[in-house]
Amino acid sequence: MRVLMFGWEFPPFNTGGLGTACYGLTKGLSRQGVDITLILPRIGEAADSAYMRILSANLDKRIKIRPVNSILKPYVSSESYMHDFVRMLSNDKGDTEKGLPALRKKIDRNNKLDLSTLNIKKGLYGSDLFHEVYRYSKEAARIASEEDFDVIHCHDWLTYPAGIEAKRVADARGMKAPLIAHVHATEHDRTGGNPNDYVHHLESEGMRRATYVVTVSNYTKNMVLQHYSVDPKKICVVHNSIDVDDSPACNESFEIKKHHPTVLFLGRMTIQKGPDHFLAIAKKISDVDPNVRFVMAGGGDMFTRVVEEAAALGIGDKVLFTDYVTGMDVDRAYRMADVYVMSSVSEPFGLTVLEAMKNGTPVVVSKQSGVSEVIRNCLTADFWDRDEMANKILAVLHYPELKQCLSDEGMSEVRSLSWDQPARKCMDIYDKAVHEAKEW
């Protein structure tokens, strides 16, 4: 099976779970014998390409696209660029002429996009995100005209236009290559139910044109069914996973743990991840046990607000902010904590929970998450039920037997997981899609 895959991020150049998931899934697929060519907008020298081909969509200077204004300015000022993008997603000129005014009208109401809600650092792929998505899609068409493949697999809305363009070229070449749209998060998750209409439009088109839509949880499947017009028969749930190696456990000691029980928040400080809920929970815990300390690792559009809120709640001296952590420091953050809390308002999956369990850290997770569907050795609560969240965190901190049980059983549980499981499910989807395409 030859897969032409489009991904937006890839370790070590990633800022969230999307790149981590793509890395794990491609490793799993490779172990199953799948031949993968991964197309990234840009790549760095440190990308792990030992087990698959990685191509950059930034090599050909022949693609000339008129730049548009900054990502933080209204998109309606770049009508010619908008017209090109809508035309690319339309079936014919008539659809384009009808679609552009309607889409422009939506964007007039919601015309700003915050990079921090998209797991993307400003400047990582240029100053204008939509321009980069469009450029990437045109390069995808060129690459698809030169490569041989059986399946097209694209991850999240940033790559859906690229997948659509690759599919168009494949059809023109007489290649019956199905399109698989992988949904790691929706715009409704990222924005707390206030989606950018342009992003929502690209998501809808990608899912509509896909042969099959893969969601990372049943929770995400329900989000897709609720907010997008997708045939439920073509939605397949493939949960994320984790690979745990057999390296010896690290016995590093942390000074803070000698004096204070420590509670960890690790993730982007955006509305989706619920950092404000975490602070409210921290306040309740601090009122019961003033000795507890809270570490908030991550950055995002809510960072300043969260710091100010900690001071306003009177716990500014008990909350430590680290900003972004990467590489080995992520594992060190988990091991430093007595409990990891994922207080997300809407979490399609939640790979950080598996990472925490791998490091032997007990976890308390929001029920509004996909990961709660697949793990047993954790404590769960609704993100908005701050009293229950606080009580369960305090239980872990105050009852050593509970803490040790969650730690030991959690580590045992994640050792039984691997990316081979979701890889095999994806292969079944590929086989089914290819077989159906040949019948047509």
PyMOL commands that set and color helices and strands:
alter all, ss='L'
color gray80, all
select helices_A, chain A and resi 17-31+75-77+79-88+93-109+115-118+129-146+160-172+187-190+197-209+218-227+232-234+255-259+271-273+275-288+303-312+328-336+351-358+371-373+386-398+400-415+420-439
alter helices_A, ss='H'
color red, helices_A
select strands_A, chain A and resi 2-6+35-40+53-56+151-155+179-183+212-215+235-237+262-266+293-297+319-323+339-342+363-366+379-381
alter strands_A, ss='S'
color yellow, strands_A
deselect
rebuild
show_as cartoon
